[in-house]
Amino acid sequence: MSLDPVIVGGGPAGMAAAIELARHGVRCTLLEEASRLGGVVYRGPLRDGVQLDYLGPRYSEALGRLHGDFQAQSGLIDVRLNHRVVGAEGTRSLVVLDGDEQLQEFHYAQLLLAAGCHERSVPFPGWTLPGVILLGGLQLQIKSGVVKPQGPVLIAGTGPLLPLVACQLHASGVRVAGVYEACAFGKIARESLALLNKPQLFLDGLSMLAYLKLHGIPMHYGWGVVEAHGDGELSSVSVAPYSATWEADLTRLERIEAQTLAVGYGFIPRTQLSQQMGLDHGFSDDGYLRANADIWQQSSEAHVHLAGDMGGIRGGEAAMLAGRIAATSILLQRGVLEEDLARVRRDRYLGKLKAIVRFRAAVDRYTERGVGQTALPAADTVICRCEHATRADIDRALEQGVRDIASLKMRTRVSMGDCQGRMCVGYCSDRLRQATGRQDVGWLRPRFPIDPIPFSAFQSLGTEAAAHE
């Protein structure tokens, strides 16, 4: 074939797929929007020579192994850093904003979408104050080796990332005021057997809890954030016990001094590009939209593959396995591997993936968000930061009979800003599901471009048009 495969996303899934293709002599093009490969998990420090000892030896080993394997195959991988995909032309070409802010078109015979995920935003009074940050963004700061948050830091939300980041922050010299896990301890304990599908990760979790206890960092189960306070910037945070459905008990409200509040309620697949391409999607149990893929990581278009968090949030190890399966499928489609050998390799990767999927299912069950969380915002709390739509605006629209996300958009202007709903659609969808009792309340197919484009990007297009006159 004359066209090389194209990989969108230079995280663990995209890197693993590129390595697999190169090992079989297949050249590919890898498009990465950041200035370094590795994604949020394995990007590493922004400056050469910086040692991130506080992240632990296992992380450093995994980071070094992935980048080392990639470097060994780099001769057959055309890496395009600072290249942001802003749209698709059907399912055969991509429109890309390059590092010089010029638009380019990339054609492909096979495509792997490994665009990753973004964090779920949970609105509450004060969530827009400077000093309030999403947990993944805070972890990216400390992984950069350049920036550390101002302490004391209060961590709130749900999931195994909370104690991990708390330990990393403390080890890097940042004071941690406390960790507030919205899920009750008993609910986590009930999943312990399923969590043992990945015994090393389970033991890592226990060691993190021991570390927090040893260093006097309080870990509160069944507690969550209620409000962030501050005059121009964060100064304190109100927390309270949560019920099983996450309604806050305001009679037991506590106010904790903090200069940084890190909030983490999980991640959502980045499906803007797969939606624009018209690929099949479905809803997870948690309500987020995800692109559908088969056991070959093929989407509804067989030459378009999906890997990593686009098909569901399962972590870096699972992302690499999915990337290798997708690469195996591409090698089969290109006639590099025979079908019997490709199936053997695929099944080997799937076997390893099954244990991770069972482990992740247990995590998803205990981190399942309670319906009471949607009641956190006050009437004047901003939900859509781009269009300044408040909870009162959304309440009014629901009272007037709005029952799907497209109608809510037309009534309130939510998702009409530059981010196209990345920050607000999660909350709006939750409210609609509660109001209608339906899982599927529709979704908004992103418009072109899926990210803002500077006017300078059209300079070359204008020159080309003039040449034709």
C-alpha positions as a Markdown table, in Angstrom:
| # | Residue | x | y | z |
|---|---|---|---|---|
| 1 | Met | 0.0 | 0.0 | 0.0 |
| 2 | Ser | 1.2 | 3.5 | -0.8 |
| 3 | Leu | -0.3 | 5.2 | 2.3 |
| 4 | Asp | 1.3 | 4.7 | 5.7 |
| 5 | Pro | -0.9 | 4.1 | 8.8 |
| 6 | Val | -1.5 | 7.2 | 10.8 |
| 7 | Ile | -1.7 | 7.2 | 14.6 |
| 8 | Val | -3.4 | 10.0 | 16.5 |
| 9 | Gly | -2.1 | 10.3 | 20.0 |
| 10 | Gly | 1.4 | 9.7 | 21.4 |
| 11 | Gly | 0.4 | 8.3 | 24.7 |
| 12 | Pro | 1.0 | 4.7 | 25.8 |
| 13 | Ala | -1.6 | 3.3 | 23.3 |
| 14 | Gly | -0.2 | 5.2 | 20.3 |
| 15 | Met | 3.4 | 4.5 | 21.2 |
| 16 | Ala | 2.9 | 0.8 | 21.8 |
| 17 | Ala | 1.1 | 0.5 | 18.4 |
| 18 | Ala | 3.9 | 2.4 | 16.6 |
| 19 | Ile | 6.5 | 0.1 | 18.2 |
| 20 | Glu | 4.6 | -3.0 | 17.1 |
| 21 | Leu | 4.3 | -1.7 | 13.5 |
| 22 | Ala | 7.9 | -0.8 | 13.3 |
| 23 | Arg | 9.1 | -4.1 | 14.6 |
| 24 | His | 7.4 | -5.7 | 11.5 |
| 25 | Gly | 9.0 | -3.2 | 9.2 |
| 26 | Val | 5.9 | -1.0 | 8.7 |
| 27 | Arg | 6.4 | 2.8 | 8.7 |
| 28 | Cys | 3.8 | 5.0 | 10.3 |
| 29 | Thr | 3.1 | 8.6 | 11.1 |
| 30 | Leu | 2.4 | 9.5 | 14.7 |
| 31 | Leu | 0.6 | 12.8 | 15.4 |
| 32 | Glu | 0.9 | 14.2 | 19.0 |
| 33 | Glu | -0.5 | 17.5 | 20.1 |
| 34 | Ala | 2.0 | 17.9 | 23.0 |
| 35 | Ser | 5.7 | 18.7 | 22.7 |
| 36 | Arg | 6.7 | 15.3 | 24.2 |
| 37 | Leu | 5.5 | 11.8 | 23.8 |
| 38 | Gly | 4.1 | 9.6 | 26.6 |
| 39 | Gly | 0.6 | 11.2 | 27.2 |
| 40 | Val | -0.4 | 12.3 | 30.6 |
| 41 | Val | 0.8 | 9.1 | 32.2 |
| 42 | Tyr | 4.3 | 8.6 | 30.7 |
| 43 | Arg | 5.3 | 12.0 | 29.3 |
| 44 | Gly | 8.0 | 12.4 | 31.9 |
| 45 | Pro | 9.8 | 15.6 | 33.1 |
| 46 | Leu | 9.8 | 18.6 | 30.8 |
| 47 | Arg | 13.5 | 19.2 | 31.4 |
| 48 | Asp | 16.2 | 16.7 | 30.6 |
| 49 | Gly | 18.1 | 15.4 | 33.6 |
| 50 | Val | 15.3 | 15.9 | 36.1 |
| 51 | Gln | 14.8 | 12.9 | 38.4 |
| 52 | Leu | 11.3 | 12.3 | 39.6 |
| 53 | Asp | 12.3 | 10.0 | 42.5 |
| 54 | Tyr | 9.1 | 10.9 | 44.5 |
| 55 | Leu | 7.0 | 9.1 | 41.8 |
| 56 | Gly | 8.5 | 5.7 | 42.8 |
| 57 | Pro | 10.8 | 3.2 | 41.1 |
| 58 | Arg | 8.0 | 1.3 | 39.3 |
| 59 | Tyr | 6.8 | 4.4 | 37.5 |
| 60 | Ser | 10.4 | 5.3 | 36.5 |
| 61 | Glu | 11.0 | 1.7 | 35.2 |
| 62 | Ala | 7.8 | 1.7 | 33.2 |
| 63 | Leu | 8.6 | 5.2 | 31.8 |
| 64 | Gly | 12.1 | 4.2 | 30.8 |
| 65 | Arg | 11.0 | 0.9 | 29.2 |
| 66 | Leu | 8.3 | 2.5 | 27.0 |
| 67 | His | 10.5 | 5.3 | 25.8 |
| 68 | Gly | 13.5 | 3.0 | 25.3 |
| 69 | Asp | 11.5 | 0.6 | 23.2 |
| 70 | Phe | 10.1 | 3.5 | 21.2 |
| 71 | Gln | 13.6 | 4.9 | 20.6 |
| 72 | Ala | 14.8 | 1.5 | 19.4 |
| 73 | Gln | 12.2 | 1.6 | 16.6 |
| 74 | Ser | 12.2 | 5.3 | 15.9 |
| 75 | Gly | 13.7 | 4.9 | 12.4 |
| 76 | Leu | 10.4 | 3.8 | 11.0 |
| 77 | Ile | 8.2 | 6.2 | 13.0 |
| 78 | Asp | 7.5 | 9.7 | 11.6 |
| 79 | Val | 6.8 | 11.6 | 14.8 |
| 80 | Arg | 5.0 | 14.9 | 14.4 |
| 81 | Leu | 5.0 | 16.7 | 17.7 |
| 82 | Asn | 2.8 | 19.8 | 18.3 |
| 83 | His | 0.4 | 18.6 | 15.7 |
| 84 | Arg | -3.2 | 18.9 | 16.8 |
| 85 | Val | -6.0 | 17.1 | 14.8 |
| 86 | Val | -8.8 | 19.6 | 14.4 |
| 87 | Gly | -11.1 | 17.6 | 12.2 |
| 88 | Ala | -11.7 | 14.8 | 9.7 |
| 89 | Glu | -12.6 | 14.6 | 6.1 |
| 90 | Gly | -14.8 | 11.5 | 6.1 |
| 91 | Thr | -12.9 | 8.4 | 7.2 |
| 92 | Arg | -9.9 | 8.7 | 4.9 |
| 93 | Ser | -8.1 | 11.9 | 5.8 |
| 94 | Leu | -7.5 | 14.3 | 8.8 |
| 95 | Val | -7.1 | 18.0 | 9.0 |
| 96 | Val | -4.2 | 18.9 | 11.3 |
| 97 | Leu | -2.9 | 22.1 | 12.8 |
| 98 | Asp | 0.9 | 21.8 | 12.8 |
| 99 | Gly | 3.6 | 23.3 | 15.0 |
| 100 | Asp | 3.8 | 26.4 | 12.8 |
| 101 | Glu | 0.1 | 26.9 | 13.1 |
| 102 | Gln | -0.6 | 25.9 | 9.5 |
| 103 | Leu | -3.3 | 23.5 | 8.4 |
| 104 | Gln | -2.3 | 20.2 | 6.7 |
| 105 | Glu | -4.2 | 17.2 | 5.4 |
| 106 | Phe | -3.1 | 13.7 | 6.2 |
| 107 | His | -4.4 | 10.8 | 4.2 |
| 108 | Tyr | -4.1 | 7.2 | 5.4 |
| 109 | Ala | -4.9 | 3.6 | 4.5 |
| 110 | Gln | -5.4 | 2.7 | 8.2 |
| 111 | Leu | -6.0 | 5.0 | 11.2 |
| 112 | Leu | -5.5 | 4.4 | 14.9 |
| 113 | Leu | -7.3 | 6.9 | 17.2 |
| 114 | Ala | -5.6 | 6.9 | 20.6 |
| 115 | Ala | -6.7 | 10.4 | 21.6 |
| 116 | Gly | -7.0 | 9.6 | 25.3 |
| 117 | Cys | -9.4 | 11.2 | 27.8 |
| 118 | His | -10.2 | 14.3 | 29.7 |
| 119 | Glu | -11.2 | 14.8 | 33.3 |
| 120 | Arg | -14.8 | 14.8 | 34.4 |
| 121 | Ser | -15.8 | 18.3 | 35.7 |
| 122 | Val | -18.1 | 18.4 | 38.7 |
| 123 | Pro | -19.5 | 21.9 | 39.4 |
| 124 | Phe | -20.0 | 23.1 | 43.0 |
| 125 | Pro | -20.0 | 26.6 | 44.5 |
| 126 | Gly | -16.5 | 28.1 | 44.1 |
| 127 | Trp | -15.2 | 25.5 | 41.5 |
| 128 | Thr | -14.0 | 28.3 | 39.2 |
| 129 | Leu | -11.8 | 30.0 | 41.9 |
| 130 | Pro | -8.1 | 30.2 | 41.2 |
| 131 | Gly | -6.5 | 27.4 | 43.2 |
| 132 | Val | -9.2 | 24.8 | 42.4 |
| 133 | Ile | -7.7 | 22.3 | 39.9 |
| 134 | Leu | -8.6 | 19.0 | 38.5 |
| 135 | Leu | -6.6 | 16.1 | 40.0 |
| 136 | Gly | -5.1 | 14.9 | 36.8 |
| 137 | Gly | -3.9 | 18.4 | 35.9 |
| 138 | Leu | -2.2 | 18.6 | 39.3 |
| 139 | Gln | -0.5 | 15.3 | 38.8 |
| 140 | Leu | 0.7 | 16.5 | 35.5 |
| 141 | Gln | 2.3 | 19.5 | 37.2 |
| 142 | Ile | 4.3 | 17.3 | 39.6 |
| 143 | Lys | 5.3 | 14.9 | 36.8 |
| 144 | Ser | 6.7 | 17.8 | 34.8 |
| 145 | Gly | 9.3 | 18.4 | 37.5 |
| 146 | Val | 8.9 | 22.1 | 37.0 |
| 147 | Val | 5.8 | 23.3 | 38.9 |
| 148 | Lys | 4.4 | 22.3 | 42.3 |
| 149 | Pro | 1.1 | 23.4 | 43.7 |
| 150 | Gln | 0.9 | 25.8 | 46.7 |
| 151 | Gly | 0.2 | 24.0 | 50.0 |
| 152 | Pro | -1.7 | 23.0 | 51.9 |
| 153 | Val | -3.5 | 20.9 | 49.3 |
| 154 | Leu | -6.8 | 19.3 | 49.9 |
| 155 | Ile | -7.7 | 16.3 | 47.6 |
| 156 | Ala | -11.4 | 15.4 | 47.1 |
| 157 | Gly | -13.3 | 13.1 | 44.8 |
| 158 | Thr | -13.2 | 9.3 | 44.3 |
| 159 | Gly | -10.9 | 6.6 | 43.0 |
| 160 | Pro | -7.4 | 5.2 | 43.4 |
| 161 | Leu | -5.8 | 8.4 | 42.0 |
| 162 | Leu | -6.6 | 10.3 | 45.2 |
| 163 | Pro | -4.2 | 8.5 | 47.6 |
| 164 | Leu | -1.6 | 8.1 | 44.8 |
| 165 | Val | -1.4 | 11.9 | 44.2 |
| 166 | Ala | -1.4 | 12.6 | 47.9 |
| 167 | Cys | 1.6 | 10.4 | 48.4 |
| 168 | Gln | 3.4 | 11.9 | 45.4 |
| 169 | Leu | 2.7 | 15.4 | 46.6 |
| 170 | His | 4.0 | 14.7 | 50.1 |
| 171 | Ala | 7.1 | 13.0 | 48.8 |
| 172 | Ser | 7.8 | 16.0 | 46.6 |
| 173 | Gly | 7.7 | 18.3 | 49.6 |
| 174 | Val | 4.1 | 19.7 | 49.4 |
| 175 | Arg | 1.9 | 19.8 | 52.5 |
| 176 | Val | -1.3 | 17.8 | 52.1 |
| 177 | Ala | -4.2 | 18.8 | 54.3 |
| 178 | Gly | -6.2 | 15.7 | 53.8 |
| 179 | Val | -7.8 | 13.3 | 51.3 |
| 180 | Tyr | -11.6 | 13.0 | 51.1 |
| 181 | Glu | -12.9 | 9.9 | 49.3 |
| 182 | Ala | -16.6 | 10.2 | 48.5 |
| 183 | Cys | -17.1 | 6.4 | 48.6 |
| 184 | Ala | -17.6 | 4.7 | 51.9 |
| 185 | Phe | -14.9 | 2.3 | 53.0 |
| 186 | Gly | -17.2 | -0.6 | 53.2 |
| 187 | Lys | -18.1 | -0.3 | 49.5 |
| 188 | Ile | -14.5 | -0.4 | 48.6 |
| 189 | Ala | -13.9 | -3.4 | 50.9 |
| 190 | Arg | -16.6 | -5.4 | 49.1 |
| 191 | Glu | -14.7 | -5.1 | 45.9 |
| 192 | Ser | -11.4 | -6.4 | 47.4 |
| 193 | Leu | -11.7 | -9.9 | 45.8 |
| 194 | Ala | -12.2 | -8.4 | 42.3 |
| 195 | Leu | -9.3 | -5.9 | 42.9 |
| 196 | Leu | -7.0 | -8.9 | 43.5 |
| 197 | Asn | -7.2 | -9.5 | 39.7 |
| 198 | Lys | -4.2 | -7.1 | 39.7 |
| 199 | Pro | -2.5 | -8.1 | 43.0 |
| 200 | Gln | 0.5 | -5.7 | 42.5 |
| 201 | Leu | -1.9 | -2.7 | 42.1 |
| 202 | Phe | -3.9 | -3.9 | 45.1 |
| 203 | Leu | -0.7 | -4.1 | 47.2 |
| 204 | Asp | 0.4 | -0.7 | 45.9 |
| 205 | Gly | -2.9 | 0.7 | 47.1 |
| 206 | Leu | -2.4 | -0.7 | 50.6 |
| 207 | Ser | 1.1 | 0.7 | 50.7 |
| 208 | Met | -0.2 | 4.1 | 49.8 |
| 209 | Leu | -2.7 | 4.1 | 52.7 |
| 210 | Ala | 0.1 | 3.0 | 55.0 |
| 211 | Tyr | 2.3 | 5.9 | 53.8 |
| 212 | Leu | -0.5 | 8.4 | 54.4 |
| 213 | Lys | -1.1 | 7.1 | 57.9 |
| 214 | Leu | 2.7 | 7.1 | 58.7 |
| 215 | His | 3.0 | 10.7 | 57.7 |
| 216 | Gly | -0.2 | 11.9 | 59.5 |
| 217 | Ile | -2.2 | 12.7 | 56.3 |
| 218 | Pro | -5.9 | 12.1 | 57.1 |
| 219 | Met | -7.9 | 9.9 | 54.7 |
| 220 | His | -11.6 | 10.3 | 55.1 |
| 221 | Tyr | -14.0 | 7.9 | 53.5 |
| 222 | Gly | -17.6 | 8.8 | 52.7 |
| 223 | Trp | -16.7 | 12.5 | 52.7 |
| 224 | Gly | -16.7 | 15.0 | 49.8 |
| 225 | Val | -16.4 | 18.7 | 48.8 |
| 226 | Val | -19.4 | 21.0 | 49.3 |
| 227 | Glu | -18.0 | 24.5 | 48.5 |
| 228 | Ala | -14.7 | 26.3 | 47.8 |
| 229 | His | -14.2 | 29.7 | 49.5 |
| 230 | Gly | -11.9 | 32.6 | 48.8 |
| 231 | Asp | -11.8 | 36.3 | 47.8 |
| 232 | Gly | -10.2 | 36.2 | 44.4 |
| 233 | Glu | -8.3 | 32.9 | 45.1 |
| 234 | Leu | -8.9 | 29.8 | 47.2 |
| 235 | Ser | -8.4 | 30.1 | 50.9 |
| 236 | Ser | -10.6 | 27.3 | 52.4 |
| 237 | Val | -12.8 | 24.4 | 51.5 |
| 238 | Ser | -16.0 | 23.1 | 53.1 |
| 239 | Val | -16.4 | 19.3 | 53.2 |
| 240 | Ala | -19.1 | 17.1 | 54.7 |
| 241 | Pro | -20.1 | 13.4 | 55.0 |
| 242 | Tyr | -21.8 | 12.0 | 52.0 |
| 243 | Ser | -24.7 | 9.6 | 52.1 |
| 244 | Ala | -24.7 | 6.4 | 50.0 |
| 245 | Thr | -26.1 | 8.4 | 47.1 |
| 246 | Trp | -23.7 | 11.3 | 47.8 |
| 247 | Glu | -26.1 | 13.8 | 49.4 |
| 248 | Ala | -24.0 | 16.1 | 51.6 |
| 249 | Asp | -24.9 | 16.2 | 55.3 |
| 250 | Leu | -24.7 | 20.0 | 55.9 |
| 251 | Thr | -25.3 | 19.6 | 59.6 |
| 252 | Arg | -21.7 | 18.2 | 59.9 |
| 253 | Leu | -20.0 | 20.7 | 57.7 |
| 254 | Glu | -16.3 | 21.3 | 58.3 |
| 255 | Arg | -14.1 | 24.1 | 56.8 |
| 256 | Ile | -10.5 | 23.3 | 56.0 |
| 257 | Glu | -7.8 | 25.8 | 55.2 |
| 258 | Ala | -6.2 | 25.1 | 51.8 |
| 259 | Gln | -4.5 | 27.1 | 49.0 |
| 260 | Thr | -5.1 | 24.3 | 46.5 |
| 261 | Leu | -8.1 | 22.1 | 46.0 |
| 262 | Ala | -7.6 | 19.1 | 43.7 |
| 263 | Val | -10.8 | 17.5 | 42.6 |
| 264 | Gly | -10.9 | 14.1 | 40.9 |
| 265 | Tyr | -14.1 | 12.3 | 39.8 |
| 266 | Gly | -12.7 | 10.2 | 37.0 |
| 267 | Phe | -12.1 | 10.6 | 33.3 |
| 268 | Ile | -14.2 | 10.7 | 30.1 |
| 269 | Pro | -13.0 | 9.4 | 26.7 |
| 270 | Arg | -12.1 | 12.1 | 24.2 |
| 271 | Thr | -14.6 | 11.2 | 21.5 |
| 272 | Gln | -14.8 | 14.5 | 19.6 |
| 273 | Leu | -12.9 | 13.2 | 16.6 |
| 274 | Ser | -14.6 | 9.8 | 16.5 |
| 275 | Gln | -18.0 | 11.5 | 16.7 |
| 276 | Gln | -17.2 | 13.9 | 13.9 |
| 277 | Met | -16.1 | 10.9 | 11.8 |
| 278 | Gly | -19.5 | 9.3 | 12.3 |
| 279 | Leu | -18.3 | 6.2 | 14.0 |
| 280 | Asp | -20.6 | 4.1 | 16.2 |
| 281 | His | -20.7 | 5.0 | 19.9 |
| 282 | Gly | -22.4 | 3.8 | 23.0 |
| 283 | Phe | -22.8 | 4.8 | 26.6 |
| 284 | Ser | -20.9 | 3.4 | 29.6 |
| 285 | Asp | -22.7 | 2.4 | 32.8 |
| 286 | Asp | -21.5 | 5.8 | 34.2 |
| 287 | Gly | -23.2 | 7.6 | 31.4 |
| 288 | Tyr | -20.3 | 8.8 | 29.4 |
| 289 | Leu | -20.1 | 8.4 | 25.6 |
| 290 | Arg | -17.5 | 6.0 | 24.3 |
| 291 | Ala | -16.5 | 4.8 | 20.8 |
| 292 | Asn | -17.4 | 1.1 | 20.0 |
| 293 | Ala | -14.6 | -1.3 | 19.0 |
| 294 | Asp | -14.5 | -5.1 | 18.4 |
| 295 | Ile | -11.9 | -7.5 | 19.7 |
| 296 | Trp | -9.5 | -6.3 | 16.9 |
| 297 | Gln | -9.9 | -2.7 | 18.2 |
| 298 | Gln | -11.7 | -2.0 | 14.9 |
| 299 | Ser | -14.4 | 0.7 | 14.9 |
| 300 | Ser | -17.5 | 0.6 | 12.8 |
| 301 | Glu | -15.1 | 1.4 | 9.9 |
| 302 | Ala | -12.7 | -1.6 | 9.7 |
| 303 | His | -9.7 | 0.5 | 8.7 |
| 304 | Val | -10.2 | 2.9 | 11.6 |
| 305 | His | -9.0 | 1.5 | 14.9 |
| 306 | Leu | -9.4 | 2.6 | 18.5 |
| 307 | Ala | -7.1 | 2.1 | 21.5 |
| 308 | Gly | -6.5 | 3.5 | 24.9 |
| 309 | Asp | -9.2 | 5.5 | 26.8 |
| 310 | Met | -11.4 | 6.3 | 23.8 |
| 311 | Gly | -13.3 | 3.0 | 24.2 |
| 312 | Gly | -13.4 | 3.2 | 28.0 |
| 313 | Ile | -11.1 | 4.2 | 30.9 |
| 314 | Arg | -8.8 | 1.3 | 31.8 |
| 315 | Gly | -5.3 | 2.8 | 32.5 |
| 316 | Gly | -1.9 | 2.8 | 30.9 |
| 317 | Glu | -1.2 | -0.9 | 30.9 |
| 318 | Ala | -4.5 | -1.7 | 29.2 |
| 319 | Ala | -3.9 | 1.1 | 26.7 |
| 320 | Met | -0.6 | -0.4 | 25.6 |
| 321 | Leu | -2.2 | -3.8 | 25.1 |
| 322 | Ala | -5.1 | -2.3 | 23.1 |
| 323 | Gly | -2.5 | -0.5 | 21.0 |
| 324 | Arg | -0.7 | -3.7 | 20.2 |
| 325 | Ile | -3.9 | -5.4 | 19.3 |
| 326 | Ala | -4.8 | -2.5 | 16.9 |
| 327 | Ala | -1.3 | -2.7 | 15.4 |
| 328 | Thr | -1.8 | -6.5 | 14.9 |
| 329 | Ser | -5.0 | -5.8 | 13.0 |
| 330 | Ile | -3.3 | -3.2 | 10.8 |
| 331 | Leu | -0.5 | -5.7 | 10.1 |
| 332 | Leu | -3.1 | -8.3 | 9.1 |
| 333 | Gln | -5.0 | -5.8 | 6.9 |
| 334 | Arg | -1.7 | -4.9 | 5.1 |
| 335 | Gly | -0.8 | -8.5 | 4.5 |
| 336 | Val | 2.3 | -8.4 | 6.8 |
| 337 | Leu | 0.9 | -11.1 | 9.1 |
| 338 | Glu | -1.0 | -14.2 | 8.2 |
| 339 | Glu | -4.4 | -14.5 | 9.8 |
| 340 | Asp | -3.5 | -17.5 | 12.1 |
| 341 | Leu | -0.5 | -15.8 | 13.5 |
| 342 | Ala | -2.4 | -12.5 | 13.9 |
| 343 | Arg | -5.1 | -14.3 | 15.9 |
| 344 | Val | -2.6 | -16.0 | 18.2 |
| 345 | Arg | -0.9 | -12.6 | 18.9 |
| 346 | Arg | -4.3 | -10.9 | 19.5 |
| 347 | Asp | -5.5 | -13.7 | 21.8 |
| 348 | Arg | -2.3 | -13.4 | 23.9 |
| 349 | Tyr | -2.8 | -9.7 | 24.4 |
| 350 | Leu | -6.6 | -10.2 | 25.1 |
| 351 | Gly | -5.7 | -12.7 | 27.8 |
| 352 | Lys | -3.6 | -10.2 | 29.6 |
| 353 | Leu | -6.2 | -7.5 | 29.1 |
| 354 | Lys | -9.0 | -9.6 | 30.7 |
| 355 | Ala | -7.4 | -9.3 | 34.2 |
| 356 | Ile | -7.1 | -5.6 | 33.9 |
| 357 | Val | -10.8 | -5.3 | 32.7 |
| 358 | Arg | -12.0 | -7.3 | 35.8 |
| 359 | Phe | -9.9 | -5.1 | 38.1 |
| 360 | Arg | -11.1 | -1.9 | 36.4 |
| 361 | Ala | -14.8 | -3.1 | 36.7 |
| 362 | Ala | -14.3 | -3.3 | 40.5 |
| 363 | Val | -12.9 | 0.2 | 40.6 |
| 364 | Asp | -15.8 | 1.5 | 38.5 |
| 365 | Arg | -18.3 | -0.1 | 40.9 |
| 366 | Tyr | -16.9 | 1.5 | 44.0 |
| 367 | Thr | -16.3 | 4.9 | 42.3 |
| 368 | Glu | -19.8 | 5.0 | 40.8 |
| 369 | Arg | -21.0 | 8.6 | 41.4 |
| 370 | Gly | -24.1 | 9.2 | 43.5 |
| 371 | Val | -27.1 | 11.1 | 42.1 |
| 372 | Gly | -26.8 | 13.6 | 45.0 |
| 373 | Gln | -23.7 | 15.1 | 43.4 |
| 374 | Thr | -25.8 | 17.0 | 40.9 |
| 375 | Ala | -27.3 | 18.9 | 43.8 |
| 376 | Leu | -24.0 | 20.5 | 44.8 |
| 377 | Pro | -24.2 | 23.6 | 42.6 |
| 378 | Ala | -26.2 | 26.6 | 44.0 |
| 379 | Ala | -28.6 | 28.4 | 41.7 |
| 380 | Asp | -26.0 | 30.9 | 40.6 |
| 381 | Thr | -23.1 | 28.4 | 40.2 |
| 382 | Val | -21.8 | 28.6 | 36.7 |
| 383 | Ile | -22.1 | 25.2 | 34.8 |
| 384 | Cys | -21.0 | 26.2 | 31.3 |
| 385 | Arg | -17.9 | 28.4 | 31.8 |
| 386 | Cys | -17.8 | 29.4 | 28.1 |
| 387 | Glu | -21.3 | 30.7 | 27.9 |
| 388 | His | -21.8 | 31.5 | 31.6 |
| 389 | Ala | -24.9 | 29.3 | 31.9 |
| 390 | Thr | -25.8 | 28.7 | 35.5 |
| 391 | Arg | -27.6 | 25.9 | 37.3 |
| 392 | Ala | -30.7 | 28.1 | 37.5 |
| 393 | Asp | -30.7 | 28.3 | 33.6 |
| 394 | Ile | -30.6 | 24.5 | 33.4 |
| 395 | Asp | -33.3 | 24.1 | 36.1 |
| 396 | Arg | -35.5 | 26.4 | 34.2 |
| 397 | Ala | -35.0 | 24.6 | 30.9 |
| 398 | Leu | -35.9 | 21.2 | 32.6 |
| 399 | Glu | -39.0 | 22.8 | 34.1 |
| 400 | Gln | -40.0 | 24.0 | 30.6 |
| 401 | Gly | -39.9 | 20.4 | 29.3 |
| 402 | Val | -36.4 | 20.0 | 27.8 |
| 403 | Arg | -35.6 | 16.3 | 27.6 |
| 404 | Asp | -32.5 | 15.9 | 25.4 |
| 405 | Ile | -29.0 | 17.5 | 25.2 |
| 406 | Ala | -29.6 | 19.1 | 21.8 |
| 407 | Ser | -32.7 | 21.0 | 23.1 |
| 408 | Leu | -30.9 | 22.0 | 26.3 |
| 409 | Lys | -28.1 | 23.5 | 24.1 |
| 410 | Met | -30.6 | 25.5 | 22.1 |
| 411 | Arg | -32.4 | 26.7 | 25.2 |
| 412 | Thr | -29.4 | 27.6 | 27.4 |
| 413 | Arg | -26.4 | 27.8 | 25.0 |
| 414 | Val | -24.5 | 25.2 | 27.0 |
| 415 | Ser | -21.6 | 23.7 | 24.9 |
| 416 | Met | -21.7 | 26.5 | 22.4 |
| 417 | Gly | -18.3 | 27.9 | 23.5 |
| 418 | Asp | -14.8 | 27.0 | 22.4 |
| 419 | Cys | -14.5 | 23.8 | 24.4 |
| 420 | Gln | -17.7 | 22.5 | 22.7 |
| 421 | Gly | -19.1 | 21.0 | 26.0 |
| 422 | Arg | -16.0 | 19.3 | 27.4 |
| 423 | Met | -16.5 | 21.0 | 30.7 |
| 424 | Cys | -20.3 | 21.1 | 31.0 |
| 425 | Val | -21.9 | 18.3 | 29.0 |
| 426 | Gly | -21.2 | 15.7 | 31.8 |
| 427 | Tyr | -23.3 | 17.6 | 34.4 |
| 428 | Cys | -26.0 | 18.5 | 31.8 |
| 429 | Ser | -26.3 | 14.8 | 30.7 |
| 430 | Asp | -26.5 | 13.7 | 34.4 |
| 431 | Arg | -29.4 | 16.1 | 35.0 |
| 432 | Leu | -31.2 | 15.1 | 31.9 |
| 433 | Arg | -30.9 | 11.4 | 32.8 |
| 434 | Gln | -32.3 | 12.1 | 36.2 |
| 435 | Ala | -35.2 | 14.2 | 34.8 |
| 436 | Thr | -36.1 | 11.7 | 32.0 |
| 437 | Gly | -35.1 | 8.3 | 33.5 |
| 438 | Arg | -33.4 | 7.5 | 30.2 |
| 439 | Gln | -29.8 | 6.5 | 29.7 |
| 440 | Asp | -29.6 | 7.9 | 26.2 |
| 441 | Val | -30.4 | 11.6 | 26.3 |
| 442 | Gly | -28.5 | 12.2 | 23.0 |
| 443 | Trp | -25.1 | 13.8 | 22.4 |
| 444 | Leu | -23.8 | 16.7 | 20.5 |
| 445 | Arg | -21.8 | 15.9 | 17.4 |
| 446 | Pro | -18.8 | 18.3 | 17.4 |
| 447 | Arg | -18.5 | 20.8 | 14.7 |
| 448 | Phe | -15.4 | 21.6 | 12.7 |
| 449 | Pro | -12.9 | 22.5 | 14.0 |
| 450 | Ile | -13.0 | 20.5 | 17.2 |
| 451 | Asp | -10.4 | 22.9 | 18.7 |
| 452 | Pro | -10.0 | 26.7 | 18.0 |
| 453 | Ile | -7.8 | 27.6 | 15.0 |
| 454 | Pro | -5.8 | 30.8 | 14.8 |
| 455 | Phe | -6.5 | 33.1 | 11.8 |
| 456 | Ser | -2.8 | 32.6 | 10.8 |
| 457 | Ala | -3.6 | 29.0 | 9.9 |
| 458 | Phe | -5.6 | 30.2 | 6.9 |
| 459 | Gln | -2.9 | 32.3 | 5.5 |
| 460 | Ser | -1.6 | 29.5 | 3.2 |
| 461 | Leu | -5.1 | 28.7 | 2.1 |
| 462 | Gly | -5.7 | 32.2 | 1.1 |
| 463 | Thr | -2.4 | 32.2 | -0.9 |
| 464 | Glu | -3.4 | 29.0 | -2.7 |
| 465 | Ala | -6.8 | 30.5 | -3.6 |
| 466 | Ala | -5.3 | 33.6 | -5.0 |
| 467 | Ala | -3.0 | 31.5 | -7.2 |
| 468 | His | -6.0 | 29.8 | -8.8 |
| 469 | Glu | -7.6 | 33.2 | -9.8 |
